[in-house]
Amino acid sequence: MKKLLTLSLILGCSNLAYAEANTLQLQDVFNLEYANQIDITEDGKTVYFVRNRMDIKTDRKVGNIWSIDYKTKQMQPLTTGVHMDYSPVLSPDGQRLAFISTRDGSSQIYIKWLKTGAMAKISNLTSSPRAITWSPDSSQLIFSMFVPSATSAPVNLPGKPKGATWAEPAKFIDDVYYRSDGGGYTQKGFSQLFSIDANGGNAKQLTDDEFDNAGDVSFSKDGKSLYFSANRHTNNQLKPTNSEIYKLDLATQNITEITDRNGPDEQPKVSPNGRYLAYTGYDDKRTNYENAQLYIRDLKSGETVSLTPNFDRSVDQIKWSANSKGVYFSYADEGQTALAYQPRSGKRKIITQQIGSIAFGRPYSGGDFDVSEDGEVAFTLADTQRPADIATVKRGKAQRLTTLNADALDDKALAKVEEIWIKSSHDDLPIQGWIAYPPEFDSSKKYPLILEIHGGPVANYGPHFSAEIQLFAAKGNVVLYMNPRGSDSYGKEFAQTIHHNYPSNDFDDLMTGVDALIAKGFIDESKLFVTGGSGGGVLTAWIVGHTDRFAAAVVAKPVINWISFVLTADFYPFFADYWFPGKPWDHIEHYMKRSPISYVGNVKTPTMLLTGESDYRTPISETEQFYQALKLQGVDTAMVRIPNASHGITARPSNLMTKVAYIQWWFDKYTK
């Protein structure tokens, strides 16, 4: 009998161990990879891309550049090492690949000679370069780089004896933007444009003024001038969205304004024949959202037209066709990223609707693509079961070229994800969402439900791989994520429903989704949980102030008080002018009506808060306000502070693990 009992225990433990090994575990995030930053050769035969992975020893993302043969699917590395190689750009003659690398401890420009395999660092820069672009003759590279301004303290203390040790000098700040999320307190200075010989040498500074000249760059066909986007208006810091397209004469360094309107003009792209300039932008109406349109300017006549005046989606990346007759562009549509071809005259054609997200932690949309001279399309392909791979389009169908996560995920039982549409209880507005079912889901059983809410608030989730969603599901939870009103990818009107009105009826949208799942019969109503980060943190805090139906909540990197947020966040001129009808002191009632702190007296739900200590987008002071208010209110609460983490908490893989583990622990604590 004892032997049978022992054998039973052994088998039970073995089955448990197998079940755990067969589902995604926290440490598995270090095994995941994804592709991004695509560049395809003009003949369409080879695709270059960055292969990203998580290094378990350094707890950092590392990336190397790989290539894959379009026909044979043969992969090979161009670079290796535990560092970041990124921004690969093929030279126009196809002989070399320029990229940026941190391999020597700082970000520098490197060249790879594709025929010989030789590689060399060609720069010795004092700041990190970005947005490298080849000249048409493949002899030069253009890039932008931060240049610090000479500063001196306005006050110098007298009387310090030789050898004395005094306190560290005071830090004098008078800039509008004095700190940035992920960058900390900023140094005075501006981003300027530079050129460098492709064979190496000293970088030549092309702009030298008190503006950030850091936008995308495109050369004229003759290589004598380049176009770039920047906000060079005198009030640029307080009107941060008003950028224009400019032309820089490389011989004289004279700068000419090409566009002139109130609103962002970005992504200048000169057509291959040199005749046209494509760019994106919109007329600024000080709303929370506008669709970016695709514009074409005839550089001879100066005539400018929008090719998407009635297209109710926002144009994202753009790229000219080789014959200059049209432009390829990506856009988000109902949580998915699509690629379209828009001729200069004629009907738009959808190439694929399967561009996959390159987000890693949560299922945000996005992705990357490139098009060869022959019209071959390469793009990132991802779905709910796999992070981004490289794919192509054949006869309208996506064909996967890489399987980067076969070794990490083929033997894992992952959550199956199902699309759901509901009509909001507020006004019957159609709302899209997705249900992630735990592995070995059985509809006859009862499961905990986690409502996971996206940030933004103008952003969107979709049918994409999410390490966080998969980890929650692996613990036996049904996970619901949705795109409530205010999300983009559903048109301008849908996104603008929260203009000066956030949070509001997005609460009704989310609760309708929860009710729809409960109606399916497999949700344990005593085990309802809610969490979200950033804008999702705002909504989570709003939810617990308006209902006590959830057993527990985790509010991640939230805004609790819109007044204190506008007066402490890094991008405050934008928030004050676009998210609210005016400055806080002129609209105190409006600000407080939309602030979760105003409803803290209603909160009964056990609520944990989780925020990075170096978050300057939704500063941790917001978290501290809610924590202390909940303590005063006698609500069960806790605060998790992530050291050295900015708004992007999960930039380090271990922090992604920490976030998920603490959220799951809190929910387990309040499971009845």
C-alpha positions in Angstrom: 0.0 0.0 0.0 2.8 2.4 0.9 4.5 1.5 -2.4 1.3 2.3 -4.3 0.9 5.6 -2.4 4.5 6.5 -3.1 4.2 5.7 -6.7 1.0 7.8 -6.9 2.8 10.7 -5.3 5.7 10.4 -7.8 3.3 10.2 -10.7 1.4 13.2 -9.4 4.6 15.2 -9.0 5.8 14.2 -12.4 2.5 15.2 -14.0 2.6 18.6 -12.3 6.2 19.1 -13.4 5.3 18.2 -16.9 2.3 20.5 -16.9 4.5 23.4 -15.7 7.2 22.6 -18.3 4.5 22.4 -21.0 3.2 25.9 -20.4 5.0 29.3 -20.6 6.9 30.1 -17.4 8.3 33.4 -16.2 11.9 32.5 -17.1 10.9 31.5 -20.6 10.9 35.2 -21.6 14.7 34.9 -21.9 14.2 32.3 -24.7 12.0 34.4 -26.9 13.2 36.3 -30.0 11.7 38.7 -32.5 12.6 40.3 -35.8 12.4 44.0 -36.8 14.1 46.8 -38.8 13.8 45.2 -42.2 15.8 46.2 -45.3 15.3 44.3 -48.6 17.7 44.4 -51.5 16.6 46.1 -54.7 16.4 42.7 -56.6 14.3 41.3 -53.7 16.5 38.3 -53.2 17.8 39.1 -49.7 16.2 40.5 -46.6 18.3 42.0 -43.9 16.8 42.4 -40.4 17.6 42.7 -36.7 17.3 39.5 -34.7 16.5 40.5 -31.1 16.8 38.2 -28.1 16.9 38.5 -24.3 20.3 37.9 -22.7 19.9 36.2 -19.3 23.3 37.2 -18.0 23.0 40.9 -18.6 19.2 41.0 -18.3 19.1 43.1 -21.5 17.8 42.9 -25.0 20.6 42.2 -27.5 20.3 42.4 -31.2 22.4 41.3 -34.2 21.9 41.7 -37.9 20.9 38.7 -40.0 20.0 38.0 -43.6 17.7 35.5 -45.2 17.5 34.4 -48.8 14.1 35.2 -50.2 13.8 31.8 -52.1 15.8 29.3 -50.1 15.0 30.7 -46.7 18.7 30.2 -45.8 19.6 32.5 -42.9 23.1 33.7 -41.9 24.4 36.2 -39.4 26.2 39.4 -40.5 27.0 40.4 -36.9 27.3 38.6 -33.6 27.9 39.5 -30.0 26.2 40.4 -26.7 25.3 44.0 -27.6 22.9 45.9 -29.8 23.4 46.1 -33.6 20.5 48.0 -35.1 19.3 50.4 -37.8 20.7 48.4 -40.8 20.6 50.4 -44.1 21.7 49.1 -47.4 23.8 51.4 -49.6 22.1 52.4 -52.9 24.7 50.5 -54.9 23.9 47.4 -52.8 27.6 46.8 -51.8 27.6 47.8 -48.2 25.4 47.8 -45.1 25.6 50.6 -42.6 24.3 50.1 -39.1 24.7 51.4 -35.5 26.3 49.2 -32.8 27.0 49.5 -29.1 29.8 46.8 -29.4 32.6 49.1 -28.2 30.5 50.5 -25.3 29.0 53.5 -27.1 26.7 53.8 -30.1 28.8 54.2 -33.3 28.3 53.8 -37.0 29.7 50.6 -38.6 30.0 49.5 -42.2 29.7 45.9 -43.4 31.2 45.1 -46.9 28.8 42.5 -48.2 31.1 40.8 -50.8 34.1 40.4 -48.6 32.5 40.3 -45.2 34.8 43.0 -43.9 33.5 45.2 -41.2 34.7 48.5 -39.7 33.7 51.2 -37.3 33.7 54.5 -39.2 32.8 56.9 -36.5 34.1 58.1 -33.2 31.1 60.1 -32.0 30.5 61.7 -28.6 26.8 61.1 -28.6 24.5 58.4 -30.1 23.7 58.7 -33.8 20.3 58.1 -35.1 18.4 57.9 -38.4 21.3 57.1 -40.7 20.7 57.6 -44.4 22.9 56.9 -47.4 23.6 59.6 -50.1 22.4 58.6 -53.6 26.0 57.9 -54.8 26.8 55.7 -51.7 29.7 57.9 -50.6 28.2 59.6 -47.6 26.0 58.9 -44.6 23.7 61.5 -43.0 22.6 61.2 -39.4 21.4 63.2 -36.5 23.1 63.6 -33.1 22.7 65.5 -29.9 25.1 68.4 -29.5 25.3 69.9 -26.0 25.2 73.6 -25.5 27.8 75.5 -23.5 26.4 76.4 -20.2 27.6 78.1 -17.1 25.9 78.5 -13.7 24.4 81.9 -13.1 25.6 81.8 -9.5 29.1 80.9 -8.2 29.7 80.9 -4.5 32.6 82.9 -3.2 34.9 82.1 -0.3 35.6 78.4 -0.8 39.1 77.7 0.7 41.6 75.7 -1.2 41.1 72.0 -0.4 37.7 72.5 1.2 34.9 70.0 0.6 31.6 71.8 0.0 28.2 70.4 -1.0 27.6 69.5 -4.6 26.6 72.7 -6.6 23.0 73.5 -7.2 21.5 72.4 -10.5 20.0 75.4 -12.4 17.1 74.5 -14.8 15.3 76.9 -17.1 14.3 74.7 -20.0 10.7 73.8 -20.8 11.7 70.2 -21.3 14.1 69.4 -18.5 13.6 65.7 -18.1 12.4 62.9 -20.3 11.1 59.4 -19.5 13.9 56.9 -20.1 16.5 59.7 -20.3 16.3 61.3 -16.9 17.2 65.0 -16.4 18.4 66.4 -19.7 21.5 68.3 -20.7 21.1 71.6 -22.5 21.6 71.2 -26.3 19.9 70.3 -29.6 19.9 67.5 -32.1 21.8 68.5 -35.3 22.3 66.9 -38.7 25.8 65.5 -39.6 27.4 63.8 -42.6 30.3 61.3 -42.6 32.3 59.7 -45.3 31.2 56.1 -45.8 34.9 55.1 -45.6 35.3 56.7 -42.2 36.6 60.0 -40.9 35.4 63.0 -39.0 31.7 63.8 -39.0 30.8 67.2 -40.5 28.1 69.2 -38.8 25.4 70.4 -41.3 23.1 72.3 -39.0 24.1 74.6 -36.1 21.2 76.4 -34.4 18.9 76.2 -31.5 16.4 73.7 -33.0 16.1 69.9 -32.9 16.9 69.0 -36.5 16.4 65.3 -35.9 13.6 64.1 -38.2 13.8 61.6 -41.1 16.0 62.6 -43.9 15.6 62.1 -47.7 18.0 63.2 -50.5 17.1 65.0 -53.7 17.9 62.8 -56.7 21.1 64.7 -57.5 22.3 64.4 -54.0 22.9 68.2 -53.6 20.2 68.8 -51.0 18.2 66.9 -48.5 14.8 67.1 -46.9 14.1 66.7 -43.2 11.3 67.3 -40.7 11.7 69.5 -37.7 9.9 72.0 -35.5 11.9 75.2 -36.1 9.2 77.7 -35.0 10.1 80.2 -32.3 7.5 78.7 -29.9 8.4 75.1 -30.7 8.7 73.9 -27.1 5.2 75.0 -26.2 3.8 73.9 -29.5 5.5 70.6 -29.9 3.4 69.1 -32.7 4.0 71.9 -35.3 6.7 70.4 -37.4 7.5 71.3 -41.1 9.4 69.8 -43.9 12.7 71.7 -44.7 15.2 71.6 -47.5 18.9 71.8 -46.7 21.3 72.9 -49.5 24.5 70.8 -48.8 26.8 73.3 -50.5 25.6 76.5 -48.8 23.9 74.9 -45.8 20.9 77.2 -46.4 17.6 75.9 -45.0 14.3 76.5 -46.9 10.9 75.9 -45.4 8.8 73.6 -47.7 5.6 73.2 -45.8 3.8 75.8 -43.7 0.8 74.9 -41.7 -0.3 74.4 -38.1 0.3 70.7 -37.6 2.9 68.0 -37.9 4.6 67.3 -41.3 6.8 64.3 -41.1 8.6 61.5 -43.0 9.7 63.3 -46.1 10.4 60.9 -48.9 11.7 62.0 -52.4 10.4 59.9 -55.2 13.0 57.8 -57.2 12.6 60.1 -60.2 13.2 63.2 -58.0 9.9 64.8 -59.1 7.7 64.4 -56.0 8.0 64.6 -52.2 5.8 62.4 -50.1 5.2 63.1 -46.5 2.6 62.5 -43.7 0.8 65.0 -41.5 -2.5 66.6 -40.5 -4.1 70.0 -39.7 -3.8 70.5 -35.9 -7.2 71.1 -34.3 -6.0 70.6 -30.7 -7.9 67.3 -30.4 -6.7 64.2 -28.7 -6.4 62.4 -32.1 -6.3 63.2 -35.8 -5.7 60.8 -38.7 -2.3 61.4 -40.4 -2.8 61.8 -44.1 -0.4 61.0 -47.0 0.6 64.1 -49.0 2.3 64.4 -52.3 4.1 67.6 -53.3 5.1 68.3 -56.9 8.6 69.7 -56.4 8.4 71.5 -59.8 5.0 73.2 -59.5 4.7 73.3 -55.7 1.2 71.7 -55.9 0.4 69.6 -52.9 -2.5 67.1 -52.6 -3.6 64.5 -50.1 -4.0 61.0 -51.4 -6.0 59.9 -48.4 -8.5 62.8 -47.7 -11.4 60.3 -47.0 -9.4 57.5 -45.6 -10.5 57.1 -42.0 -7.3 55.6 -40.7 -3.9 57.1 -39.8 -1.1 56.6 -42.3 2.1 55.3 -40.6 5.3 54.2 -42.5 5.6 55.2 -46.1 7.8 54.1 -49.0 7.8 55.0 -52.7 7.4 52.4 -55.5 10.5 52.2 -57.7 8.6 53.7 -60.7 7.5 56.8 -58.6 3.9 56.1 -59.5 2.7 55.4 -56.0 3.4 55.0 -52.3 3.2 52.0 -50.0 2.0 52.7 -46.5 1.1 50.9 -43.4 -1.9 51.7 -41.1 -3.6 50.2 -38.1 -7.1 48.8 -38.7 -9.2 47.1 -36.0 -6.1 46.1 -33.9 -4.2 44.8 -36.9 -1.6 46.5 -39.1 -2.1 46.5 -42.8 0.0 47.5 -45.8 -1.6 49.3 -48.8 -0.3 50.6 -52.1 -1.7 54.1 -53.0 -1.0 55.3 -56.6 -0.7 59.0 -57.2 -4.0 58.7 -59.1 -6.3 55.8 -58.8 -7.6 53.3 -56.2 -5.8 52.1 -53.2 -4.9 48.4 -53.1 -4.4 46.4 -49.9 -1.2 44.3 -50.1 -1.5 42.4 -46.7 -3.4 42.8 -43.5 -1.0 40.6 -41.5 1.9 42.9 -40.5 2.7 41.6 -37.1 3.5 43.5 -33.9 7.1 44.0 -32.7 5.9 44.7 -29.2 7.0 42.1 -26.8 5.2 42.3 -23.5 1.7 43.3 -24.3 -0.3 42.8 -27.6 0.0 46.3 -29.1 -0.2 46.6 -32.9 2.7 47.8 -35.1 5.3 46.2 -37.3 7.8 46.9 -40.1 8.0 46.4 -43.9 10.1 47.1 -46.9 9.6 46.8 -50.7 12.1 45.9 -53.3 12.5 47.6 -56.7 10.6 44.7 -58.3 7.7 45.1 -55.8 8.6 42.2 -53.5 7.3 42.9 -50.0 9.0 41.8 -46.8 7.4 42.4 -43.4 7.2 41.3 -39.8 4.7 38.5 -39.3 3.4 37.8 -35.8 0.2 36.4 -34.3 -1.1 35.4 -30.9 1.1 32.3 -30.9 4.5 33.7 -32.1 6.5 36.9 -31.8 7.5 38.7 -35.0 9.2 36.7 -37.8 10.2 37.8 -41.3 7.6 37.1 -44.0 6.8 37.9 -47.7 3.6 38.2 -49.7 3.0 35.7 -52.5 -0.2 36.1 -54.5 -1.8 38.0 -51.7 -0.9 35.4 -49.0 1.7 35.8 -46.3 4.6 33.3 -46.4 6.8 33.0 -43.3 10.5 33.0 -44.0 11.8 32.5 -40.4 10.7 30.5 -37.4 12.7 32.3 -34.7 10.8 30.8 -31.8 10.4 27.2 -32.9 12.8 26.0 -30.2 11.3 28.1 -27.5 7.6 27.6 -28.2 6.9 24.5 -30.3 6.6 22.3 -27.2 4.6 24.8 -25.2 0.9 24.7 -24.7 -0.1 28.4 -25.3 -3.3 30.3 -24.7 -5.6 30.2 -27.7 -6.9 33.7 -28.5 -10.4 34.4 -29.9 -11.8 37.6 -31.2 -15.0 39.0 -29.6 -17.2 42.0 -30.5 -19.7 43.5 -28.1 -22.1 46.4 -28.1 -21.4 48.9 -25.3 -24.1 49.1 -22.7 -23.8 52.9 -22.9 -24.8 53.5 -26.5 -24.4 50.2 -28.5 -21.1 51.3 -29.9 -19.3 48.2 -31.3 -16.3 47.3 -29.3 -13.6 44.8 -30.3 -11.8 42.5 -27.9 -9.9 39.3 -27.6 -10.2 36.4 -25.1 -7.1 34.4 -24.2 -8.1 30.9 -22.9 -5.8 29.0 -20.6 -4.1 25.8 -22.0 -6.4 22.8 -21.8 -9.4 25.1 -21.4 -12.7 23.3 -20.5 -15.8 25.3 -21.0 -17.6 23.2 -18.4 -15.3 24.5 -15.6 -15.1 27.9 -13.9 -12.1 30.1 -14.3 -10.8 33.4 -12.9 -11.0 36.3 -15.3 -8.4 39.0 -15.7 -9.4 42.2 -17.5 -6.1 43.6 -18.9 -6.4 47.2 -20.2 -4.1 48.9 -22.7 -2.4 52.3 -22.3 -2.3 55.3 -24.5 -5.1 56.0 -24.1 -5.1 56.4 -27.9 -3.5 53.1 -28.8 -4.7 49.7 -29.7 -4.3 46.0 -28.8 -4.8 43.3 -31.4 -4.3 39.6 -32.2 -0.6 39.6 -31.4 1.8 37.6 -29.3 2.0 38.9 -25.7 4.3 37.4 -23.1 2.3 38.9 -20.3 -1.1 37.7 -21.6 0.3 34.2 -22.2 1.9 34.1 -18.7 -1.4 35.0 -17.0 -3.3 32.4 -19.1 -0.6 29.8 -18.2 -1.6 30.3 -14.5 -5.2 29.2 -15.3 -6.8 32.6 -16.0 -9.1 33.6 -18.8 -7.7 36.9 -20.0 -9.9 39.6 -21.7 -8.3 42.5 -23.5 -10.2 45.1 -25.4 -10.1 48.3 -27.5 -12.6 50.5 -25.7 -13.7 53.9 -27.2 -10.7 56.2 -27.6 -8.6 53.5 -29.1 -7.2 54.1 -32.5 -7.5 51.9 -35.6 -11.3 52.4 -35.7 -11.4 55.8 -37.3 -11.2 59.4 -36.0 -14.7 59.6 -34.5 -14.1 56.5 -32.4 -10.8 57.8 -31.1 -12.2 61.3 -30.4 -15.0 60.0 -28.2 -12.7 60.6 -25.3 -11.6 64.1 -26.3 -11.8 66.1 -23.0 -13.8 63.1 -21.8 -11.4 60.6 -20.4 -12.1 58.4 -18.5 -15.8 58.2 -19.1 -17.9 55.7 -21.0 -14.9 53.6 -21.8 -15.7 52.2 -18.4 -19.1 51.0 -19.8 -17.3 49.4 -22.7 -15.0 47.4 -20.5 -17.8 46.3 -18.1 -19.9 45.2 -21.1 -17.0 43.0 -22.1 -16.7 41.5 -18.7 -20.5 40.8 -18.6 -20.3 39.1 -22.1 -17.7 36.7 -20.8 -19.6 35.9 -17.6 -22.6 35.2 -19.8 -20.6 32.4 -21.5 -20.8 30.4 -18.3 -17.2 29.6 -17.6 -16.2 32.6 -15.4 -16.1 32.4 -11.6 -17.8 35.7 -10.7 -16.0 35.7 -7.3 -12.7 35.7 -9.1 -12.9 38.8 -11.3 -9.6 40.8 -11.5 -8.5 43.9 -13.3 -5.2 45.5 -14.3 -3.6 47.8 -16.8 -0.7 50.1 -17.3 -0.4 53.8 -18.0 -3.7 54.7 -19.6 -4.8 51.2 -18.5 -3.7 52.1 -15.0 -5.9 55.2 -15.2 -8.9 53.1 -16.2 -8.1 50.5 -13.5 -8.0 53.2 -10.8 -11.2 54.6 -12.3 -12.9 51.2 -12.3 -12.3 50.5 -8.6 -13.7 54.0 -7.8 -16.9 53.1 -9.7 -17.6 49.5 -8.9 -16.6 46.9 -6.3 -17.3 43.9 -8.4 -13.6 42.9 -8.8 -11.9 40.8 -6.1 -8.6 42.7 -6.6 -6.9 45.2 -8.8 -3.4 46.1 -9.9 -2.9 49.7 -11.0 0.3 50.0 -13.0 2.1 53.4 -13.7 -1.2 55.4 -13.4 -2.3 59.0 -13.5 -4.4 59.6 -10.4 -4.7 63.3 -10.3 -4.7 65.1 -13.7 -3.6 68.4 -12.2 -0.4 67.0 -10.6 0.2 64.9 -13.7 0.2 67.9 -16.1 2.5 69.8 -13.7 5.0 66.9 -13.3 5.0 64.8 -16.5 7.8 65.2 -19.0 5.7 66.1 -22.1 3.4 68.5 -20.2 2.9 71.2 -22.9 1.2 68.6 -25.1 -0.9 67.1 -22.3 -2.2 70.5 -21.1 -3.2 71.7 -24.6 -4.5 68.5 -26.2 -6.0 66.4 -23.4 -7.8 69.2 -21.6 -9.7 72.4 -22.4 -7.0 74.6 -20.9 -4.6 75.0 -18.0 -5.4 73.3 -14.7 -5.9 76.5 -12.7 -8.5 77.6 -15.3 -10.4 74.3 -15.3 -10.0 72.8 -11.9 -13.5 71.2 -11.8 -12.9 69.5 -15.2 -9.5 68.1 -14.2 -10.8 66.8 -10.9 -14.0 65.3 -12.4 -11.8 63.0 -14.6 -9.2 62.2 -11.9 -9.5 58.8 -10.2 -8.4 60.4 -6.9 -11.8 62.1 -6.8 -13.5 58.8 -6.3 -11.1 57.2 -3.8 -13.7 57.4 -1.1 -15.7 54.8 -3.0 -12.9 52.2 -3.3 -13.3 48.9 -1.5 -11.4 46.7 -3.9 -7.9 45.5 -2.6 -5.6 47.5 -4.9 -1.9 47.2 -5.5 0.1 49.8 -7.3 3.2 49.1 -9.5 5.4 51.8 -11.1 9.0 52.4 -12.1 10.9 54.7 -9.7 12.4 56.6 -12.7 9.1 57.0 -14.5 8.8 60.6 -15.8 5.8 60.0 -18.0 3.4 59.1 -15.2 5.7 60.0 -12.3 5.7 57.7 -9.3 4.3 60.6 -7.2 0.9 59.7 -8.9 1.3 56.2 -7.5 2.2 57.5 -4.1 -0.9 59.7 -4.0 -3.2 56.8 -4.6 -1.3 54.5 -2.2 -1.6 57.0 0.6 -5.2 57.9 -0.2 -6.1 54.2 -0.1 -4.3 53.7 3.2 -6.2 56.7 4.7 -9.4 55.1 3.4 -8.6 51.8 5.0 -8.4 49.8 1.8 -6.1 46.9 1.4 -3.2 48.2 -0.7 0.5 47.7 -1.4 3.0 49.6 -3.5 5.6 47.9 -5.8 8.4 50.2 -6.9 10.7 49.0 -9.7 14.2 50.5 -9.2 15.8 52.3 -12.1 12.8 51.6 -14.3 11.2 54.3 -16.5 7.7 54.2 -18.0 8.7 51.2 -20.1 9.0 48.9 -17.1 9.5 45.8 -19.1 12.5 47.1 -21.0 14.5 44.6 -18.9 13.3 41.0 -19.1 13.5 40.5 -15.4 11.2 43.5 -14.8 8.6 41.9 -17.1 8.9 38.8 -14.9 8.6 40.9 -11.8 5.5 42.7 -13.1 3.7 39.6 -14.0 4.7 37.7 -10.8 3.6 40.5 -8.5 0.2 40.9 -10.3 -0.5 37.2 -10.2 0.6 37.1 -6.5 -1.8 39.9 -5.6 -4.7 38.2 -7.4 -3.9 34.8 -5.8 -3.9 36.5 -2.5 -7.6 37.6 -3.0 -8.8 34.4 -4.6 -11.6 33.0 -2.5 
